[in-house]
Amino acid sequence: MLADPWAVDIQEIWEQAAHNPDPDKRKLFDALHTYLLDKRQEQIINEKHFVI
């Protein structure tokens, strides 16, 4: 999962972060969701044809 952020269903992670009854698990899933978004964004920005 951590090696390839595109192989994960990020919607499922977000649902767990938003609706899990355990507050500690919500924090964990929120951190994982943020990490995956960051890694995906980093890969997109580092693509050769990406222009700001």
Rosetta silent file (secondary structure, phi, psi, omega in degrees, C-alpha in Angstrom):
SEQUENCE: MLADPWAVDIQEIWEQAAHNPDPDKRKLFDALHTYLLDKRQEQIINEKHFVI
SCORE:     score description
SCORE:     0.000 S_00000001
   1 L     0.000  -44.463 -176.917    0.000    0.000    0.000 S_00000001
   2 L   -76.510  -21.598  179.739    2.733    2.448    0.918 S_00000001
   3 L   -76.552  -35.890 -179.101    4.847    1.543   -2.107 S_00000001
   4 L  -130.332   96.970 -177.731    2.114    2.330   -4.652 S_00000001
   5 H   -66.577  -14.651  179.765   -0.432    4.945   -3.518 S_00000001
   6 H   -83.869  -12.513 -177.766   -2.482    4.377   -6.691 S_00000001
   7 H   -84.579   -1.191 -174.686   -3.181    0.735   -5.778 S_00000001
   8 L  -107.735  140.446  173.857   -5.352    1.745   -2.817 S_00000001
   9 L   -78.526   97.675 -174.277   -9.039    2.655   -2.853 S_00000001
  10 H   -68.361  -25.716  177.580   -8.660    6.080   -1.277 S_00000001
  11 H   -64.303  -40.004  179.002  -12.440    6.494   -0.986 S_00000001
  12 H   -64.553  -40.223  177.059  -12.591    3.513    1.358 S_00000001
  13 H   -63.232  -43.122  179.751   -9.832    5.025    3.520 S_00000001
  14 H   -62.904  -41.754  178.385  -11.734    8.321    3.606 S_00000001
  15 H   -60.183  -41.041  177.953  -14.955    6.569    4.641 S_00000001
  16 H   -65.827  -39.739  179.549  -13.120    4.927    7.542 S_00000001
  17 H   -65.426  -32.980 -176.531  -11.608    8.276    8.550 S_00000001
  18 H   -87.286  -30.998 -168.453  -15.017    9.907    8.523 S_00000001
  19 H  -123.426    1.393 -179.785  -17.240    7.200   10.006 S_00000001
  20 L   -69.365  132.712 -176.811  -15.200    4.822   12.169 S_00000001
  21 L   -70.305  -20.202 -179.397  -16.627    4.793   15.717 S_00000001
  22 L   -88.867  116.987 -177.007  -13.157    4.526   17.313 S_00000001
  23 H   -61.484  -33.056  178.196  -11.537    8.006   17.489 S_00000001
  24 H   -67.966  -38.863  177.262   -8.007    6.566   17.442 S_00000001
  25 H   -68.524  -36.560  176.529   -8.759    4.608   14.267 S_00000001
  26 H   -59.486  -43.462  178.946  -10.300    7.737   12.715 S_00000001
  27 H   -63.398  -41.622  179.099   -7.028    9.582   13.381 S_00000001
  28 H   -62.721  -48.597 -179.280   -5.043    6.704   11.886 S_00000001
  29 H   -66.728  -33.943  177.027   -7.185    6.538    8.737 S_00000001
  30 H   -65.192  -43.291  178.114   -7.100   10.333    8.407 S_00000001
  31 H   -64.376  -40.853  178.427   -3.295   10.299    8.576 S_00000001
  32 H   -64.562  -42.159  178.114   -3.162    7.458    6.039 S_00000001
  33 H   -60.899  -45.792  178.879   -5.555    9.323    3.725 S_00000001
  34 H   -62.545  -42.087  178.774   -3.417   12.466    3.945 S_00000001
  35 H   -61.406  -46.560 -179.085   -0.253   10.458    3.265 S_00000001
  36 H   -63.508  -42.083  177.523   -1.767    8.794    0.193 S_00000001
  37 H   -61.737  -42.520  179.843   -2.992   12.119   -1.184 S_00000001
  38 H   -61.890  -44.762 -179.595    0.446   13.636   -0.640 S_00000001
  39 H   -65.865  -39.972  178.263    2.194   10.759   -2.426 S_00000001
  40 H   -64.425  -44.697  179.731   -0.230   10.889   -5.360 S_00000001
  41 H   -62.747  -41.703  178.938    0.205   14.644   -5.658 S_00000001
  42 H   -60.020  -42.790  179.384    3.990   14.292   -5.474 S_00000001
  43 H   -65.327  -40.076 -179.993    3.988   11.774   -8.341 S_00000001
  44 H   -65.777  -44.858 -179.104    1.794   14.015  -10.496 S_00000001
  45 H   -64.255  -34.414 -177.922    3.955   17.085   -9.868 S_00000001
  46 L   -81.028   -3.172  176.908    7.135   15.155  -10.685 S_00000001
  47 L   -67.966  145.161 -174.269    5.835   14.032  -14.082 S_00000001
  48 L   -59.431  -38.877 -174.920    7.790   15.499  -16.962 S_00000001
  49 L   -87.697    1.906 -179.086    4.810   17.124  -18.675 S_00000001
  50 L   -73.547  128.097  179.505    3.398   18.724  -15.502 S_00000001
  51 L  -131.362  134.956  177.737    3.309   22.527  -15.752 S_00000001
  52 L   -90.647    0.000    0.000    2.092   24.984  -13.136 S_00000001
